[in-house]
Amino acid sequence: MIGMNALIGVAVVSLGMVLTPGPNMMYLVSRSITQGRRAGAISLAGVAVGFIVYLTAANLGLSLVFLAVPQLYTAVKLAGAGYLAWLAWKALKPGGTSVFTRQELAPDSPRRLFTMGLLTNLLNPKIAVMYVSLIPQFIDPAAGSTLLQGFALGGVQIFISLAVNLAIVLAAGTIAVFLAGRPTWLRAQRYVMGTVLGALAIKLATDRAPAAAT
């Protein structure tokens, strides 16, 4: 049986991760603003499938692959850190744009919205690190099947992430309108997001912790 401490621990980690600006948030917000809430919801469905793919892979041995080939794990982390650093530069550079800035984007079909949501999540370094390294730390071999624990704890993470992201999708348009008339706030939001992304990139690049085995 999974302990309450493990459930609370995963919930706290999941909430902190989903509230940290990253590729998922940026894509969902951009599509919700430019194409409406329905487009954001379809994109979120793709993100949800990405969570399930990662959860299944992690519980069926992805961690063991990284343990056997630590260079591969390092390469994944560095690639993810580089991507986050690039997103941070886009936000902080002179003339950079906020995630809530309205942009002229061509409408995408539902299939493309779903596919892009899926790919954005699968290429999200934060999610890879969460499933491969963070969640396994809350699994207790003495509490029963580690496989069932892995899926149960991953389910908690998915529920929290989808709930928060859905709220972001529904509120993105309203937030964009609010910030559009307040350029100082919009600029502050851009700087905060860029700083957080940069800090996360540095943390990811300098983290020496190995992949955890499930």
C-alpha positions in Angstrom: 0.0 0.0 0.0 1.3 3.4 -0.9 2.0 5.7 2.1 0.4 9.1 2.5 3.9 10.7 2.6 4.7 9.3 -0.9 1.4 10.6 -2.3 1.8 14.0 -0.8 5.5 14.1 -1.9 4.6 13.3 -5.5 1.7 15.8 -5.4 4.0 18.6 -4.2 6.7 17.8 -6.8 4.1 17.6 -9.5 2.5 20.9 -8.6 5.9 22.6 -8.5 6.9 21.2 -11.9 3.6 22.1 -13.7 3.7 25.7 -12.3 7.2 26.2 -13.6 7.1 27.7 -17.1 8.2 25.3 -19.8 7.5 23.9 -23.3 4.1 22.5 -22.4 2.8 25.7 -20.8 4.1 27.8 -23.7 2.5 25.7 -26.4 -0.8 25.4 -24.6 -1.0 29.1 -23.9 0.0 30.1 -27.4 -2.6 27.8 -29.0 -5.4 28.8 -26.6 -4.8 32.5 -27.2 -4.5 32.3 -31.0 -7.0 29.5 -31.8 -9.3 29.4 -28.8 -10.0 27.1 -25.8 -11.1 24.2 -27.9 -7.7 24.1 -29.6 -6.0 24.4 -26.3 -8.0 21.4 -24.9 -7.2 19.3 -28.0 -3.5 20.1 -27.5 -3.8 19.2 -23.9 -5.2 15.8 -24.9 -1.9 15.2 -26.8 0.1 16.3 -23.7 -1.9 13.7 -21.7 -1.0 10.9 -24.0 2.6 12.0 -23.7 2.4 11.6 -19.9 1.0 8.1 -20.3 3.8 7.2 -22.8 6.5 8.4 -20.4 4.8 6.7 -17.4 4.6 3.4 -19.1 8.2 3.6 -20.4 9.6 4.5 -17.0 7.7 1.7 -15.3 8.8 -0.9 -17.9 12.5 -0.2 -17.6 13.5 3.2 -19.1 15.3 3.9 -15.8 17.3 0.7 -16.1 18.4 1.7 -19.6 19.7 5.0 -18.3 21.4 3.3 -15.4 23.1 0.9 -17.8 24.1 3.7 -20.1 24.7 6.8 -17.9 26.1 8.7 -20.9 22.6 8.5 -22.5 21.0 9.9 -19.4 23.5 12.7 -19.3 22.9 13.5 -23.0 19.2 13.7 -22.4 19.6 16.1 -19.5 22.1 18.3 -21.4 19.8 18.4 -24.4 16.9 19.4 -22.2 19.0 22.0 -20.4 20.0 23.5 -23.8 16.4 23.7 -24.9 15.3 25.4 -21.7 18.2 27.9 -22.0 17.0 28.7 -25.6 13.5 29.3 -24.3 14.9 31.6 -21.6 16.9 33.6 -24.1 13.8 34.1 -26.3 12.0 35.5 -23.3 14.8 37.7 -22.0 16.5 39.0 -25.1 15.7 42.6 -26.2 12.4 42.6 -28.0 11.6 39.1 -26.6 7.9 38.1 -26.3 5.9 36.9 -23.4 4.0 33.6 -23.5 0.8 35.6 -23.1 1.6 38.0 -26.1 -0.8 37.5 -28.9 0.9 36.3 -32.1 -0.3 35.7 -35.6 -0.2 31.9 -36.0 -1.9 29.9 -38.7 -4.7 27.8 -37.4 -3.8 24.1 -37.0 -6.1 21.1 -37.6 -7.3 19.1 -34.6 -4.9 16.3 -35.7 -1.9 18.6 -35.8 -2.9 20.2 -32.5 -3.0 16.8 -30.8 0.2 15.7 -32.4 2.1 18.8 -31.5 0.8 18.6 -27.9 2.1 15.0 -27.8 5.5 15.8 -29.3 6.0 18.9 -27.1 5.5 16.8 -24.0 7.7 13.9 -25.2 10.5 16.4 -25.9 10.0 18.2 -22.5 13.1 17.7 -20.4 11.2 18.4 -17.2 8.9 15.5 -17.8 11.7 13.1 -18.7 13.6 13.9 -15.5 10.4 13.6 -13.4 9.5 10.1 -14.5 13.1 8.8 -14.7 14.6 10.3 -11.6 12.1 12.0 -9.2 9.0 9.8 -9.0 11.0 6.6 -8.4 12.4 8.1 -5.2 8.9 7.8 -3.7 8.5 4.1 -4.4 9.0 1.8 -1.4 9.8 -1.9 -2.3 8.4 -2.9 1.1 5.0 -1.5 0.3 4.2 -4.0 -2.4 4.5 -4.2 -6.2 6.8 -1.4 -7.4 5.1 -1.5 -10.8 1.7 -0.8 -9.3 3.2 1.9 -7.1 4.9 3.5 -10.1 1.6 3.7 -12.1 -0.4 4.9 -9.1 2.1 7.7 -8.2 2.4 8.6 -11.9 -1.4 8.8 -12.0 -1.3 11.4 -9.2 1.2 13.4 -11.2 -0.9 13.2 -14.4 -4.1 14.3 -12.6 -2.5 17.3 -11.0 -0.7 18.3 -14.2 -3.8 18.0 -16.4 -6.0 19.9 -13.9 -3.5 22.8 -13.7 -2.9 22.9 -17.5 -6.7 22.9 -18.1 -7.1 25.9 -15.9 -4.3 27.6 -17.8 -6.0 26.8 -21.1 -9.3 28.2 -20.0 -7.7 31.3 -18.5 -5.1 32.1 -21.1 -7.2 34.3 -23.2 -8.4 36.4 -20.3 -4.9 36.7 -18.9 -3.6 37.8 -22.4 -6.3 40.5 -22.6 -5.5 41.7 -19.1 -1.7 41.9 -19.7 -2.1 43.5 -23.2 -3.3 46.7 -21.6 -0.5 46.6 -19.0 2.8 46.5 -20.9 4.8 46.8 -17.6 3.1 43.7 -16.2 3.6 41.9 -19.5 7.3 42.8 -19.5 7.6 41.7 -15.8 6.0 38.3 -16.6 8.4 37.8 -19.5 11.4 38.5 -17.3 10.1 36.2 -14.5 9.5 33.4 -16.9 12.8 33.8 -18.6 14.7 33.8 -15.3 12.9 30.7 -14.1 13.6 28.9 -17.3 17.2 29.9 -17.1 17.5 28.8 -13.5 15.9 25.4 -14.4 18.3 25.0 -17.3 21.3 25.6 -15.1 20.0 23.2 -12.4 19.3 20.5 -15.0 22.8 20.9 -16.6 24.7 20.8 -13.3 22.6 18.1 -11.6 25.0 15.1 -10.9 22.3 12.8 -9.6 22.0 9.5 -11.6 18.8 8.0 -12.9 16.9 6.2 -10.3 15.9 2.6 -10.7 12.3 1.6 -10.2 
